[in-house]
Amino acid sequence: MTADLLRAPLLPPGRPRLVVTGFMGTGKTHAGRRAGAILGMPFVDLDDVVARRSGTSIEELIRSQGEPAFRRLERRAILDAARLSGTVVATGGGAVLQGEAFGVLGRGSVTAVLSGDPGELVRRVGDGSSRPLLEGRPSQRIAELLEERGSAYAAAGRRVETDGRSVEEVASELVDLYREAGADGPEDGVEIDIRRADFASRIVVGDGALASLGARLEALVPEATSAVIMLDRAVERSIGPVLETSIKEAGMATSVVPIEGGEPAKTIDVVASFWERFREGGIDRDAVVVAVGGGAVLDVAGFAAATYARGLDLVNVPTTLLAMVDAGIGGKVAIDHAGTKNLVGAFHHPRMTVMDPGVLRSLPPPLVRFGLAEAIKAAVVGSPLVVDVLERADLDENGLPQDLGWIVEQSVRIKAAFVAEDPRDHSVRKALNLGHTFAHAIEAGTGYRIPHGAAVAIGLVAAARLGTESGITPEGTAERLSRLLSRFALPTALPGGLSPDDLLGAMRGDKKRSGGRPVFVVPDPDGARLLRNVDARRAAETLLALEVSSHA
Ligand SMILES: NC(=O)c1ccc[n+]([C@@H]2O[C@H](COP(=O)([O-])OP(=O)(O)OC[C@H]3O[C@@H](n4cnc5c(N)ncnc54)[C@H](O)[C@@H]3O)[C@@H](O)[C@H]2O)c1
């Protein structure tokens, strides 16, 4: 069995982070958490991340394994935090000494350094008995450490005084710092770019992004004189008018083609009907196709755009969570044929993808769940702290995360990074197939009774288990994923009554096989690994052995 590493690429920037650092006892955690609440951004405490990853407290970790072991874990946590955007990150007091890693975190961040009078710090940390770095005489150690770290703190960011101030006052200064830097972003959305020699694609995420579509189109595709808006009927009334007005105001002629969304739209007959509409409407290569809807509409409209007149410019406006985090980015367009999903297709990269997470308010909760399964997959291979945030995210009345916008932003950045590095899915982009060999087998083996998103959820757990059995994925990953997925009422094991033979045919017939054997992507601390030559029966048994998580 071989296991090629699919290393997660650097992620493109999104909204800046707010990094809160400073000496122990300055109140980074309290002020950072409060600032996050005011800004509406998630909060991540890196000491807490290290403690959870080591399975013990920081104090115990340093006492039992020494400071270097703690610093190694801390370095990893800092680099993982640098993969997040639009997040408040509180660091440990000594993080500034992690020169290169701290520098990576600082890029794309507004950094605040909380400071306090040494006498006051001594009072706050008490006798230092719970802080191994202060063992001996705390006041003397504090003076020494402040001396040692002084220049690193001074260079790290803006100093924020904490003496005599409440958490609320410090948090409000942090918020001001972030806003003054213009970091809470343009109102019409954050731009994430895929730039390559052969194509460029811009992704815009944010409330209000849809109204800016016309102006953005004019700037990005100035040669376009008309637009065909291919509109999923599910959002015809909610966002059709704002898109049409925006494009018209940019001086372009518009026509609208309403489409009944969902999988039945992905046929050659529907595509042929679009070709006919284009012909009758005199559409030529000065026109741009604006595909608006769920993944099915983006696929079928995108395929029509890719094939008509040897390719019309394409703009995507995804309106389901799955379409935002996956189908709307990456250039794959396909229709179904002869009972096989996505059998006929092309690579046709959109010039632009514009999305407003507010549109998801009308999406039925099961569809949000299925999109979440793909977002969690992207997190596992591209930005592991997204998993930590989701484990603690506030939920709405349907048991789903309240802040889908943040999740969309992270997922888009991850997918954009993989696509930029490997647009045609020959190498690292395969990491995004995590869980999918299992998912396809589950769907086919159960006669498509289990929806794709649910199959992906089970597939993620199975992939983690297979990875651990193969000595790649850290112990406990499958259990952790299982708990997270069941937090969102996603399944984590197969229903009873299936045998390996029900799954084997589908696994052996998977499109993405190598040397007659299925290939599996499994989680790796640096991204993912591609397992070739896996015995399909063994993989099927791993899948069947999964148990329902106790979190449900
Ligand atoms: N091309 C790619 O890279 C890619 C990637 C992943 C998935 N896909 C494809 O995407 C499709 C699945 O996409 P999907 O999960 O978005 O489902 P979908 O497109 O089938 O849409 C599901 C339903 O939701 C409706 N809908 C769309 N937006 C809505 C909104 N805001 N509010 C309420 N209802 C809304 C649709 O009309 C449809 O009835 C599959 O065909 C899959 O093959 C493609």
The ligand as an SDF file (V2000), in Angstrom:
LIG
                    3D

 44 48  0  0  0  0  0  0  0  0999 V2000
  -19.5430   20.7390  -10.0310 N   0  0  0  0  0  0  0  0  0  0  0  0
  -19.0840   20.4630   -8.8390 C   0  0  0  0  0  0  0  0  0  0  0  0
  -17.9110   20.6680   -8.5280 O   0  0  0  0  0  0  0  0  0  0  0  0
  -20.0200   19.8900   -7.8230 C   0  0  0  0  0  0  0  0  0  0  0  0
  -19.5700   19.7090   -6.5020 C   0  0  0  0  0  0  0  0  0  0  0  0
  -20.4650   19.2060   -5.5740 C   0  0  0  0  0  0  0  0  0  0  0  0
  -21.7620   18.8870   -5.9580 C   0  0  0  0  0  0  0  0  0  0  0  0
  -22.1520   19.0670   -7.2380 N   0  0  0  0  0  0  0  0  0  0  0  0
  -23.5350   18.7470   -7.6660 C   0  0  0  0  0  0  0  0  0  0  0  0
  -24.4200   19.5680   -6.9340 O   0  0  0  0  0  0  0  0  0  0  0  0
  -25.6900   18.9170   -6.8630 C   0  0  0  0  0  0  0  0  0  0  0  0
  -26.2250   19.0360   -5.4620 C   0  0  0  0  0  0  0  0  0  0  0  0
  -26.3220   20.3980   -5.1520 O   0  0  0  0  0  0  0  0  0  0  0  0
  -27.2130   20.9480   -3.9440 P   0  0  0  0  0  0  0  0  0  0  0  0
  -26.9530   20.2020   -2.7230 O   0  0  0  0  0  0  0  0  0  0  0  0
  -27.0150   22.4270   -3.9680 O   0  0  0  0  0  0  0  0  0  0  0  0
  -28.6900   20.5500   -4.3460 O   0  0  0  0  0  0  0  0  0  0  0  0
  -29.6180   20.9900   -5.5570 P   0  0  0  0  0  0  0  0  0  0  0  0
  -28.9680   21.8790   -6.5110 O   0  0  0  0  0  0  0  0  0  0  0  0
  -30.2110   19.7260   -6.0620 O   0  0  0  0  0  0  0  0  0  0  0  0
  -30.7250   21.8450   -4.8040 O   0  0  0  0  0  0  0  0  0  0  0  0
  -31.5850   21.2370   -3.8700 C   0  0  0  0  0  0  0  0  0  0  0  0
  -32.9100   21.9900   -3.8280 C   0  0  0  0  0  0  0  0  0  0  0  0
  -32.7510   23.2460   -3.1940 O   0  0  0  0  0  0  0  0  0  0  0  0
  -33.3760   24.2670   -3.9660 C   0  0  0  0  0  0  0  0  0  0  0  0
  -32.6960   25.5190   -3.5800 N   0  0  0  0  0  0  0  0  0  0  0  0
  -31.5950   26.0970   -4.1010 C   0  0  0  0  0  0  0  0  0  0  0  0
  -31.2680   27.1990   -3.3990 N   0  0  0  0  0  0  0  0  0  0  0  0
  -32.2040   27.3380   -2.4180 C   0  0  0  0  0  0  0  0  0  0  0  0
  -32.4010   28.2910   -1.3870 C   0  0  0  0  0  0  0  0  0  0  0  0
  -31.5440   29.2870   -1.1610 N   0  0  0  0  0  0  0  0  0  0  0  0
  -33.4810   28.1310   -0.5910 N   0  0  0  0  0  0  0  0  0  0  0  0
  -34.3420   27.0750   -0.7460 C   0  0  0  0  0  0  0  0  0  0  0  0
  -34.1840   26.1420   -1.7030 N   0  0  0  0  0  0  0  0  0  0  0  0
  -33.1220   26.2750   -2.5250 C   0  0  0  0  0  0  0  0  0  0  0  0
  -33.2240   23.7790   -5.3690 C   0  0  0  0  0  0  0  0  0  0  0  0
  -34.1800   24.3410   -6.2470 O   0  0  0  0  0  0  0  0  0  0  0  0
  -33.4670   22.2840   -5.2030 C   0  0  0  0  0  0  0  0  0  0  0  0
  -34.8350   22.0130   -5.1970 O   0  0  0  0  0  0  0  0  0  0  0  0
  -25.4590   17.4860   -7.3150 C   0  0  0  0  0  0  0  0  0  0  0  0
  -25.9730   17.3440   -8.6090 O   0  0  0  0  0  0  0  0  0  0  0  0
  -23.9550   17.3450   -7.3390 C   0  0  0  0  0  0  0  0  0  0  0  0
  -23.5070   16.4150   -8.3040 O   0  0  0  0  0  0  0  0  0  0  0  0
  -21.3180   19.5720   -8.1610 C   0  0  0  0  0  0  0  0  0  0  0  0
  1  2  1  0
  2  3  2  0
  2  4  1  0
  4  5  1  0
  4 44  2  0
  5  6  2  0
  6  7  1  0
  7  8  2  0
  8  9  1  0
  8 44  1  0
  9 10  1  0
  9 42  1  0
 10 11  1  0
 11 12  1  0
 11 40  1  0
 12 13  1  0
 13 14  1  0
 14 15  2  0
 14 16  1  0
 14 17  1  0
 17 18  1  0
 18 19  2  0
 18 20  1  0
 18 21  1  0
 21 22  1  0
 22 23  1  0
 23 24  1  0
 23 38  1  0
 24 25  1  0
 25 26  1  0
 25 36  1  0
 26 27  1  0
 26 35  1  0
 27 28  2  0
 28 29  1  0
 29 30  1  0
 29 35  2  0
 30 31  1  0
 30 32  2  0
 32 33  1  0
 33 34  2  0
 34 35  1  0
 36 37  1  0
 36 38  1  0
 38 39  1  0
 40 41  1  0
 40 42  1  0
 42 43  1  0
M  CHG  2   8   1  16  -1
M  END
$$$$
